[in-house]
Every structure is written in structure tokens, then in C-alpha cells.
Amino acid sequence: MRLFDTHCHFETHDAGEIAAILARAKAAGVEKLMAVGGSPELNSSVVAAVETANGGGTREAGFGEREKSPLPAVLGSVGFDRDQVGKASAGSVRDDLSALLCPPSTRVHFSAVGEIGLDYHYSPGSHKEQTDLFAAQLEEAGRRNMPVVIHTREAADDTISILREIPSRGIIHCFTGEPSEAGAYLDLGFYVSISGIVTFKAADNVRRTALYVPDDRILIETDSPFLAPVPLRGKANEPAFIRHTCEFLAELRGMSAEDFAELTFSNAERALGS
């Protein structure tokens, strides 16, 4: 079984700590993962994770080489999330993003822009600022022909409206809505990623969506260190735990865990061009 965790965060820059997390992931069957930013601190940790996994370089090993490696391959995604509203203007953030994607002092090549997006649950009074920030980064990603990693919470109408105005491609991460909302993103060409939330007792809507998303558009993620799946709920999440989400979804969709893992692995590579 080979697994691809399409969304995880590293809250450390320590190479030893990162390597330990990655080694546990590899032991659980994770062959690839994407370290995701969203703030200056998280963006920096993405660089640390990519460099730790890849020996400071950007060359990605082939599958045979990855099988022999003690660590999975790590892709990187950087951007500025909704929590960065008020810390800089949309224009300056776009400049910061452009600088990140063309860094002069690192060999890291990023695979996506994100996480970016809208969250009206925790920040209900900043809709205009959030949408401006989101749109600016979508435009920058489009200019570079890069996929985006989108967070959206209680903001589906605005998220969908903006994506219709600014053609984009990529991943709707940690999806928690109904199938009808997922259908709108699928119509726009996006992949829908399911996290460990699907294992939670009250998450009937996520399970409905997990059954609705077609085989060629479904992805899996941990969103670690958050949202550890059952039976590890309450613990700090990490990429190794993706196996539980994979096994749960495979059973839900009537597939073997091996087949579902391979399906989502191939989807993730296609979504990220990796």
C-alpha cells in the first residue's frame, strides 16, 4: 500500500523532529505527502520539511528510490491564509507570495499555492479583506499555472463565486460540506480532499460527500497536527495516521484499502502534477 497525505502542517523547523515524523509516516505506508503553509511561520516550516526529506534539494526520487528511502517524498505548498488579513494588504501579500515562489536563497521548488481561502466562522467581520486576499493569490497562482489548496468554511457561496470569476485548479482541502457543495467544486474542475473528520460520529454529511465524489476526484489528508481520526481522536495528528482515514473510506466505498490508497495516490499526483 502506498499513501499520499495531501495536506499536513509542520509546526517545527527542527530537522530531527521533522525526520522523526516523516519516518513514522513512511513506516505506515506514506510514500508522498504535501507540507502546507498559510502563514510566514508555516511557510518557513514547509521549506524545512522539503529540505529535510529531500536532502536540501528539489529532485524527487522515482518510486523505486522512494521505496528504499527511510523518508517519504515531501512536496511543498506556500501561501497566506485568512488569518493573515490585517497583517498586510492583498497587494503586499501578493508580492510576498511572488517572492516566496522565486526565492533567491533556497533550491526548494513548490508544487502549489496554499493554503488560501475564506473562513467566515472565526472571522465573520472581514469578508471583504478575506476575499481580496484570496483573489490576489488565485491570480498569482494562475499567472504561474500552479494548483491551489483552498480552505473554505461557512463561505461556500463566496468561494464558488470567486472561483467562477478566476479560473483555477487544485484541491478543496478538508471538505466538510454537503454533496451539493462538493458538486459545485467538481464542476469547476477541483479535487475534493477528505480528512479524518469522516470518521467522527457526527460527520454524516462528510460521509455522504465521501460517497458522492467520483473515484477520479477524491483525495485524502490528515490536516495534521489537527483532526486525528478515530481511533486516535484527541491525539496530535500526524501523517502516519492517514492510514486510518484510508481504511475507513475504503470500507465506506466498498473497496479494499490497497485499491483506495492507490486510487487516491494517483489522483493526488494528477492534481499536483507530481
N, C-alpha and C positions, 0 to 999 in steps of 0.2 A: 504494500500500500504506500502510495506517495501522496502527501498532503500539501496544500498551498494555503497558508493563512494570509488572506489578502489585506488584513488590517490589524496592526498591532503597534503599540506605543512603547518606547523605551524611556523610562524616567530616570535613567542614569547615563553618564558618559564614561563610566569606568569599563575599560575593555575586558577586564576579568569578569565582572558581573554580567556584562552582555554575553560574553562567550559561554558562561555557565547556563544562561537562559537558552541560548542557541543550541547548546549541546543536549539539553533536555528535550528540546523540540525535535532535534534530529533523531534522538532515541525513540521518540513517539511516532516517527514516520514523516515528519515535516521536511520536505526537500527544498521548499521555497517559502519565503514569507516577504511581506512588504512592511517595512518600518515607515510609519506615517507621522508627519509633523502637524503643524497647526499654530505654532507659536515660535518665537525665536528660540526658546529653550528646547522645545520638541524638535524643531528643525535641526538644531545642533546635534541632538541625540540620534537623529536619523543618519547623519554623516558618520557618527561614531559607530553605529551598528553596521552600516555598509562596509566601512573600513575594517572593522573587526572581523567580519565574515569573509571578506574578500582580500584580506591581507594588505589593505590600504590602496588597492587598485580597483579598476572598474570591470576588468574582464570577467565574464561569467562563465563558469565551468559548464561543460556538457554534462548530460545526465550520468554517464559512466564515471566521470570525475567526481560529481557530487556524491555518488554512492560511496566513494572511498573517503570523502572528506568527513571530518568529525563535526562539521557545522553545515547547516543548510545555506543555500544561496539567499542573499538579502537584497531586495530591491528597495529603493527609497522614493518617498513622496514628500514634498515640502509645500507649504502654503501658509495662509493666515486665516484662522477660523473666526467665527462670530464673536468670540471673546476678545478679539483684538480691536473691536470697534472702540473708538475713543482714544486709542493709543497712537493712532496715526490716521491720516486721511487715506481715502481709497487710492488717490494718485500716488502718494508716497509708498503705500504698501505695494502697489503695482511695480514701482521702481525697485523696492526691496526684493520682490519676487523675481524680477528680471535679473537682479544681481546674484540672487541665490542660484538661479538656473545657469548662470555663466560665471561660476566662481573662478577667480584667478589663482587661488592657492590650494585647491583640492582637486583630485582626479575623479571624484565621485560624479557619476552620471545618474541623474534622477529619472525615474520611469513615469512619474505622474505628478500632478499638481493637487495638493490637498493635505489635510482635509480642509475643505472650504464649505460654505453653505450658510444656512439660516436656522436659527433656533429661537422661536418665539415663546418657548416655555419659561426659560430663565431670564430672557431679556425682552420683555414684551414692549418696552418703550423705545426700541432702537431699530424699528423696521427699516426706515429709510437708509440709515447708516449701514445696516447689515446688507441690504440689497445692493447698495453701491459697491461695497467691498467685494461681495460675491461676484457681481457683474464684471468688475475690473479684472479679477483673477481668471474668470472664464474667458475673457477676451485675450488675456496674455497667454493662457493655455492654448487657445485656438490659434493664435499667431504662431505658436511653436509646434502646432499639431500634436499636442500632448493630451492624454486622457486626464480626467479629473476624478477626484474622490470626494463625494458630496455627503455632507451631514445635513439632514433636514428633520426638524421636529416641530410639530404644530405650525408648519409653514408650507404645507404642500402646495396650496394654490399659487403662492408667490414663487416657489421653487420651480414649479412646472411652467408658469408664465415666463419666467426669465430664461429657462432652458429652451423654450419655443422661440424666443427672440434672439438668443445667442447660441447657435448650433454648437453642440458639444458632444463628447463621447466619454464613457468611463463607467464609474461604479456609484450606485446609491448604496452607501455603506450602512450597516446595522439597521436594516429596514424593520420598522415597527408598525407599519400601516396596514390597511386592508388591501385585498387583491385589486380593487378598482384603482387605487392609487398606484400600485405597482404596475398595473396595465398602462397607465399614462407614461411612466418612465420607460417601460419596454417599447412603447410606440415611438419614443424618442431615440431608441437605439441603445439604452443603457442596460447594464447588468445589475442585478439585484443581489445584494450580499446579506446572508442570514447569519446572525450571531448566536451565542449561547442562550439568548433570551428565548429562543424557540423551545428550549427545554423547561422553561418556567411554567408552573401550574396555570397561571392566569393568562398565558400568552396564546389564547386560542386564535386570535387574529393573525399572529405571526405564523402559526401552523397552517392556517387557511392559505396564507400567501405562499408559504413554502411548497404547498401542493399545487398552487396556481402557476408559479413561474416555470416556464418551459425548461427542458433539460439543457438547452444550449445557452441559457442566460443566468443560471443560478450559480452563486459563489458562496463560500463560507469564510468566516473570520472569527477571531477572538475578541477584537477591540480591547485586548489586554492593555493595562492591568485591571480592566473593569469587566463586569458581567461574566464571571466564571460560570460555566454550565453546570447543571445538575449532573453528577453527584458531588460537584466540588463548589457549589454555590456558597458564597461567603468568604472564600479564599481569594487571595490576589491571583488574578488570571494571568496566564502566560501562554505563548504559542503552543506548547506541548498539549494544552487542553483542547485544542481544535479537534482532536480525535473523538472526543465525546460528542461534540456537535455533529460531526460527520456521521457517526454511528446512529445517532438519534434521527437525523434527517434521512439517512438511507432506509431505516426501518419504516419511517413515516411514508416515504415514497415507494416502498416495496422493492428496494434494490439491495444488493449486497453492499457492505461498507466499502469493499475494494472497488467496485464499479462506480459508486458515487464519488469516492475520492478521486478516481481517475477522471471522471466527468468534470468535476469542479476544478481540478488541476488544469485540464486542457482549456476550460473556459477562462480561467484566470490568465493563463499565458496569452490567450487571444485578446482578452480585454486590455492587457497591459503591453502587448506587443513584445513579450519576453520569451 
